[in-house]
């Protein structure tokens, strides 16, 4: 019996080491891309951030970082991992709202604007990476399965990183019953959609605007970067989105570092932001991540610079992409608000939604009131999605 256990243990160790090597290769090189084609033909760029941070030397995480992240994922004890709670998304209730936003986990959002259904940063797979089944794993389950989505009219993409643009999800939405949605993307990314989804995509430069019916979409700057392959860095444009409908505005920045001038410019050029979904996760190690991602305190600064009426946190608790634990962003946000009493960012359970109109119905809670739950395999999402709220 002991011999069998020793052999099994060694096999697991070998498999873990092999998986680490593969995950590291995917994280640093991303060469094993099965059907993610067209990247080699992207011509535009390189693009640069509009706002200069003098102390940013361009140095980012080293290769050993990916080894550490892979090891944490492979050895994680889900039973002791705290994540945000998940509730089934109530599409019927959301449909009754004239303008509302639901959190699907990480940076993926579903928006109802009049008669339109809008999907933002489509990632509904169990992992975030170039190969299905490898890469950072989804820790809490989805609040609904891709097949339960309503007919999507518009898809907005902030940038091409794997945790914001998932090949499998895009292909499913592109082949939905009733026809493909309109895809709105940053400049240089339309060819990827043609190659991989067989769909046209409309490209935007910063500050470009388009209308679909009585809803306006504006692509705004973000302080970040792009690239699905290391040798095609910044060949597609990254940014955030402002959606305007019925006299109200919702803002989603995608991924961004904190630059006060950036958020002040967005407020000045777009007007009042009624609701913002601000990223608060993937911020450690801070010395390097601060040039790519907001931390909770940065998000409070951004909320103030935007003069947003309300904000809630996203980009946390789903895929562990930084060194902080999945629920740490919620804890750090609650602590930051104690010292910054003039600003407040709420949190929602995954699957919750909130109306863009101030103080209207929804699942938005104070950061300290959202209690963690234990992680469950992402495959349990199907059972959750069929449950009742």
DRENMI-103637 format. One line per 8 residues: for each residue y, x, z of C-alpha. Coordinates in nm, 2 decimals. Example, Ala and Ser with C-alpha at 12.3 -4.5 7.8 and 13.67 -1.06 7.14 Angstrom:
// DRENMI-103637
-0.45,1.23,0.78 | -0.11,1.37,0.71
//
This chain:
// DRENMI-103637
0.00,0.00,0.00 | 0.24,0.28,0.10 | 0.16,0.47,-0.22 | 0.23,0.16,-0.43 | 0.56,0.11,-0.26 | 0.65,0.48,-0.31 | 0.57,0.45,-0.68 | 0.77,0.13,-0.71
1.06,0.29,-0.53 | 1.06,0.59,-0.77 | 1.05,0.36,-1.07 | 1.35,0.17,-0.94 | 1.53,0.50,-0.88 | 1.46,0.62,-1.23 | 1.56,0.29,-1.38 | 1.88,0.29,-1.17
1.97,0.64,-1.29 | 1.90,0.55,-1.65 | 2.12,0.24,-1.61 | 2.40,0.45,-1.46 | 2.39,0.69,-1.76 | 2.40,0.39,-2.00 | 2.67,0.22,-1.81 | 2.87,0.54,-1.80
2.83,0.59,-2.17 | 2.94,0.23,-2.23 | 3.24,0.27,-2.00 | 3.36,0.60,-2.15 | 3.25,0.58,-2.51 | 3.15,0.22,-2.58 | 2.95,0.34,-2.88 | 2.65,0.10,-2.85
2.82,-0.20,-3.00 | 2.57,-0.43,-3.16 | 2.78,-0.67,-3.36 | 3.13,-0.58,-3.25 | 3.24,-0.46,-3.60 | 3.56,-0.39,-3.77 | 3.71,-0.17,-3.50 | 3.68,0.14,-3.73
3.90,-0.03,-3.99 | 4.19,-0.12,-3.76 | 4.50,0.05,-3.90 | 4.81,-0.05,-3.70 | 4.95,0.14,-3.41 | 4.94,0.34,-3.20 | 5.15,0.10,-3.00 | 5.34,0.20,-2.69
5.47,0.03,-2.39 | 5.83,-0.10,-2.41 | 5.92,0.02,-2.06 | 5.90,0.39,-1.97 | 5.77,0.49,-1.62 | 5.87,0.86,-1.59 | 5.60,0.94,-1.33 | 5.32,0.81,-1.55
5.15,1.13,-1.68 | 4.89,0.93,-1.88 | 4.61,1.05,-1.65 | 4.35,0.78,-1.58 | 4.01,0.76,-1.41 | 3.77,1.05,-1.47 | 3.41,1.01,-1.60 | 3.27,1.03,-1.25
3.45,0.70,-1.17 | 3.21,0.52,-1.41 | 2.91,0.67,-1.23 | 3.04,0.55,-0.90 | 3.12,0.20,-1.03 | 2.77,0.18,-1.19 | 2.60,0.29,-0.88 | 2.79,0.03,-0.67
2.69,-0.24,-0.91 | 2.32,-0.14,-0.92 | 2.28,-0.11,-0.54 | 2.50,-0.41,-0.45 | 2.35,-0.65,-0.19 | 2.47,-0.99,-0.32 | 2.37,-1.15,0.01 | 2.64,-0.96,0.19
2.91,-0.96,-0.09 | 3.21,-1.19,-0.04 | 3.35,-1.36,-0.35 | 3.58,-1.66,-0.41 | 3.43,-2.01,-0.38 | 3.33,-2.19,-0.70 | 3.36,-2.56,-0.76 | 3.26,-2.75,-1.08
3.56,-2.79,-1.31 | 3.66,-3.16,-1.32 | 3.75,-3.20,-1.68 | 3.81,-3.57,-1.65 | 4.07,-3.53,-1.38 | 4.23,-3.24,-1.56 | 4.26,-3.44,-1.88 | 4.47,-3.69,-1.70
4.74,-3.43,-1.64 | 5.01,-3.37,-1.90 | 5.02,-2.99,-1.84 | 4.76,-2.82,-1.61 | 4.58,-2.49,-1.58 | 4.23,-2.42,-1.45 | 4.08,-2.09,-1.34 | 3.74,-2.01,-1.50
3.71,-1.68,-1.31 | 3.86,-1.33,-1.37 | 4.14,-1.37,-1.63 | 3.99,-1.67,-1.82 | 4.19,-1.99,-1.80 | 4.17,-2.33,-1.95 | 4.49,-2.51,-2.02 | 4.56,-2.88,-2.09
4.90,-2.93,-2.26 | 4.95,-3.28,-2.39 | 4.65,-3.35,-2.62 | 4.57,-2.97,-2.66 | 4.30,-2.78,-2.49 | 4.38,-2.41,-2.48 | 4.15,-2.12,-2.38 | 4.30,-1.80,-2.26
4.12,-1.46,-2.26 | 3.78,-1.60,-2.34 | 3.51,-1.43,-2.13 | 3.23,-1.67,-2.03 | 2.94,-1.42,-2.04 | 2.74,-1.28,-1.74 | 2.87,-0.93,-1.80 | 3.19,-0.78,-1.93
3.10,-0.50,-2.18 | 3.02,-0.41,-2.54 | 2.65,-0.50,-2.50 | 2.53,-0.82,-2.34 | 2.35,-0.76,-2.01 | 2.52,-0.43,-1.94 | 2.85,-0.35,-1.78 | 3.02,-0.51,-1.48
2.83,-0.82,-1.38 | 2.97,-1.16,-1.30 | 2.94,-1.20,-0.92 | 3.03,-1.57,-0.87 | 2.89,-1.82,-1.12 | 3.09,-2.00,-1.39 | 3.24,-2.34,-1.30 | 3.11,-2.47,-1.63
2.89,-2.34,-1.91 | 3.04,-2.26,-2.26 | 2.87,-2.56,-2.40 | 3.05,-2.79,-2.16 | 3.40,-2.68,-2.28 | 3.60,-2.95,-2.44 | 3.69,-2.90,-2.81 | 3.93,-2.60,-2.80
4.24,-2.63,-3.01 | 4.40,-2.29,-2.94 | 4.26,-1.96,-2.81 | 4.51,-1.70,-2.67 | 4.41,-1.34,-2.63 | 4.63,-1.10,-2.42 | 4.45,-0.78,-2.54 | 4.12,-0.65,-2.66
3.96,-0.51,-2.34 | 3.61,-0.64,-2.28 | 3.70,-0.83,-1.96 | 3.96,-1.02,-2.16 | 3.79,-1.06,-2.50 | 3.42,-1.13,-2.51 | 3.23,-1.13,-2.85 | 2.97,-1.39,-2.75
3.23,-1.63,-2.61 | 3.45,-1.60,-2.92 | 3.15,-1.66,-3.15 | 3.05,-1.98,-2.96 | 3.40,-2.12,-2.96 | 3.45,-2.03,-3.33 | 3.14,-2.24,-3.42 | 3.22,-2.53,-3.20
3.16,-2.88,-3.33 | 3.47,-3.01,-3.51 | 3.58,-2.67,-3.64 | 3.72,-2.34,-3.51 | 4.03,-2.33,-3.30 | 4.35,-2.14,-3.39 | 4.33,-1.79,-3.25 | 4.66,-1.63,-3.15
4.64,-1.25,-3.09 | 4.85,-0.94,-3.08 | 4.93,-0.74,-3.39 | 4.63,-0.55,-3.53 | 4.36,-0.77,-3.38 | 4.31,-1.03,-3.66 | 4.07,-0.82,-3.85 | 3.83,-0.81,-3.55
3.82,-1.19,-3.55 | 3.75,-1.20,-3.93 | 3.47,-0.95,-3.89 | 3.31,-1.08,-3.58 | 3.38,-1.45,-3.57 | 3.44,-1.53,-3.94 | 3.77,-1.69,-3.83 | 4.13,-1.61,-3.92
4.36,-1.52,-3.64 | 4.74,-1.53,-3.63 | 4.90,-1.20,-3.52 | 5.20,-1.18,-3.29 | 5.46,-0.91,-3.21 | 5.63,-0.92,-2.88 | 5.87,-1.22,-2.85 | 5.72,-1.40,-3.15
5.68,-1.77,-3.11 | 5.47,-2.04,-3.27 | 5.44,-2.42,-3.22 | 5.13,-2.64,-3.23 | 5.25,-3.00,-3.21 | 5.49,-3.03,-2.92 | 5.37,-2.71,-2.74 | 5.52,-2.37,-2.80
5.35,-2.03,-2.75 | 5.54,-1.71,-2.71 | 5.39,-1.36,-2.69 | 5.57,-1.14,-2.44 | 5.54,-0.77,-2.35 | 5.31,-0.63,-2.08 | 5.28,-0.28,-1.94 | 4.92,-0.19,-2.03
4.72,-0.06,-2.33 | 4.44,-0.16,-2.56 | 4.12,-0.03,-2.71 | 3.75,-0.13,-2.74 | 3.66,0.22,-2.85 | 3.80,0.55,-2.71 | 3.90,0.68,-3.06 | 4.10,0.36,-3.14
4.33,0.37,-2.84 | 4.63,0.13,-2.86 | 4.57,0.03,-3.22 | 4.61,-0.34,-3.13 | 4.91,-0.49,-2.94 | 4.87,-0.61,-2.58 | 5.09,-0.87,-2.41 | 5.12,-1.19,-2.21
5.18,-1.55,-2.31 | 5.44,-1.81,-2.22 | 5.33,-2.17,-2.29 | 5.61,-2.43,-2.30 | 5.53,-2.80,-2.30 | 5.73,-3.11,-2.20 | 6.01,-2.91,-2.05 | 5.78,-2.69,-1.83
5.66,-2.33,-1.88 | 5.35,-2.15,-1.78 | 5.32,-1.77,-1.79 | 5.02,-1.55,-1.81 | 5.08,-1.17,-1.83 | 4.73,-1.06,-1.92 | 4.69,-0.71,-1.76 | 5.01,-0.53,-1.66
5.16,-0.28,-1.42 | 5.47,-0.36,-1.23 | 5.80,-0.28,-1.40 | 6.09,-0.48,-1.26 | 6.28,-0.48,-1.59 | 5.98,-0.62,-1.77 | 5.96,-0.94,-1.55 | 6.34,-0.97,-1.54
6.35,-0.96,-1.92 | 6.08,-1.22,-1.95 | 6.27,-1.45,-1.71 | 6.60,-1.39,-1.90 | 6.46,-1.45,-2.25 | 6.22,-1.74,-2.18 | 6.39,-1.92,-1.90 | 6.25,-2.08,-1.59
5.88,-2.02,-1.52 | 5.73,-2.32,-1.35 | 5.39,-2.17,-1.29 | 5.26,-1.81,-1.33 | 4.90,-1.68,-1.32 | 4.95,-1.33,-1.19 | 4.67,-1.06,-1.19 | 4.61,-0.93,-0.84
4.28,-0.73,-0.87 | 4.14,-0.41,-1.01 | 4.40,-0.20,-0.83 | 4.21,0.08,-0.66 | 4.22,0.38,-0.68 | 4.59,0.31,-0.66 | 4.72,0.65,-0.77 | 4.58,0.58,-1.12
4.55,0.20,-1.14 | 4.92,0.14,-1.06 | 5.01,0.22,-1.42 | 4.77,-0.04,-1.55 | 4.74,-0.32,-1.29 | 4.93,-0.51,-1.03 | 4.81,-0.50,-0.67 | 4.88,-0.80,-0.45
5.21,-0.66,-0.32 | 5.32,-0.58,-0.68 | 5.23,-0.94,-0.78 | 5.47,-1.07,-0.51 | 5.74,-0.85,-0.65 | 5.67,-0.98,-1.00 | 5.68,-1.34,-0.87 | 6.03,-1.27,-0.73
6.15,-1.09,-1.04 | 6.03,-1.38,-1.26 | 6.20,-1.63,-1.02 | 5.88,-1.84,-1.07 | 5.87,-2.17,-0.89 | 5.50,-2.12,-0.81 | 5.23,-1.85,-0.88 | 4.86,-1.81,-0.82
4.64,-1.51,-0.84 | 4.38,-1.43,-1.11 | 4.19,-1.12,-1.24 | 4.01,-1.08,-0.91 | 3.68,-1.16,-0.74 | 3.46,-1.20,-1.05 | 3.39,-0.86,-1.21 | 3.43,-0.56,-0.98
3.64,-0.33,-1.20 | 3.83,-0.14,-0.93 | 3.72,0.03,-0.61 | 3.83,-0.26,-0.39 | 3.56,-0.51,-0.28 | 3.56,-0.84,-0.48 | 3.74,-1.05,-0.21 | 3.97,-0.77,-0.09
4.25,-0.89,-0.32 | 4.27,-1.22,-0.13 | 4.28,-1.04,0.20 | 4.55,-0.80,0.09 | 4.76,-1.08,-0.06 | 4.76,-1.27,0.26 | 4.86,-0.95,0.45 | 5.14,-0.87,0.20
5.28,-1.22,0.23 | 5.32,-1.17,0.61 | 5.57,-0.89,0.54 | 5.73,-1.05,0.24 | 5.80,-1.40,0.37 | 6.04,-1.50,0.09 | 5.76,-1.49,-0.17 | 5.43,-1.67,-0.19
5.14,-1.66,-0.43 | 4.86,-1.92,-0.39 | 4.49,-1.89,-0.47 | 4.24,-2.13,-0.61 | 3.86,-2.16,-0.61 | 3.70,-2.07,-0.94 | 3.69,-2.41,-1.12 | 4.00,-2.53,-0.95
4.31,-2.65,-1.15 | 4.67,-2.70,-1.08 | 4.94,-2.90,-1.26 | 5.23,-2.69,-1.40 | 5.48,-2.94,-1.26 | 5.60,-2.83,-0.92 | 5.42,-2.98,-0.62 | 5.19,-3.20,-0.83
4.81,-3.24,-0.79 | 4.57,-2.96,-0.79 | 4.35,-2.71,-0.60 | 4.62,-2.45,-0.52 | 4.59,-2.32,-0.16 | 4.77,-2.07,0.06 | 4.61,-1.73,0.02 | 4.50,-1.71,0.38
4.33,-2.06,0.35 | 4.09,-1.96,0.08 | 3.76,-1.87,0.25 | 3.50,-1.64,0.09 | 3.14,-1.73,0.01 | 2.84,-1.51,-0.05 | 2.78,-1.40,-0.41 | 2.52,-1.57,-0.61
2.36,-1.46,-0.94 | 2.56,-1.57,-1.24 | 2.26,-1.76,-1.37 | 2.31,-2.02,-1.10 | 2.62,-2.13,-1.28 | 2.43,-2.38,-1.49 | 2.31,-2.56,-1.18 | 2.66,-2.55,-1.02
2.82,-2.68,-1.33 | 2.60,-2.99,-1.33 | 2.69,-3.07,-0.97 | 2.96,-3.29,-0.83 | 3.29,-3.18,-0.67
//
